[in-house]
Amino acid sequence: MSLEKPPSSDWFHGAWVHIAAACEAMALAAKVGLDLDAVYEVIFGSADN
């Protein structure tokens, strides 16, 4: 029996880090009064690149 972590868990952890960063960016944008629709488009439109 292997006790090694499965390799698929790395992408899962990375996904949560990116979600947290996106949330922080949206919160900061709201705090400084930016257009949240535009910020959303920038963040999630560039997520595939």
N, C-alpha and C positions, 0 to 999 in steps of 0.2 A: 504494500500500500504506500503510495506516494503522498508526502505531506506538502509538496510544492503547490504554490498558488497557481491556478489555471491562467494561461496567458490572456484569456478573454477578459479578465477583470481589469486589465490596464486601460482598455478603451472606456470601460464603464466609469472608472474613477476620473479619467480625463473629461468625459462628458459632464460630470457633475461640476468639475472645476470651471468649465466654460459656461455652464448655466449660472453658477454663482457670479462669475465675472459680468455676465450680461445683466443680471439683476442689480449688481452694484452700479453698472453704467446707467441703467434706467433710473435708479434712485438718485444718482448725482445729477442727471439731466433734469429730473423733476425739481430738484432742489434749486438749481440755477435758472430754472424757467425756460428751458429749451422746448421746442415743439416735440412732444413725445412720439407722435406718429412718424416724424422724420427720423428721429433717433432709432426707433424700432426698425424702420426700413434699412437703415445703415447697418445696424447690428445683425439682424437676421437675414438681410440680403447678402451680406458678405460671409455668412457662416459656411457656405459651401465652398468658398475659395481657400 
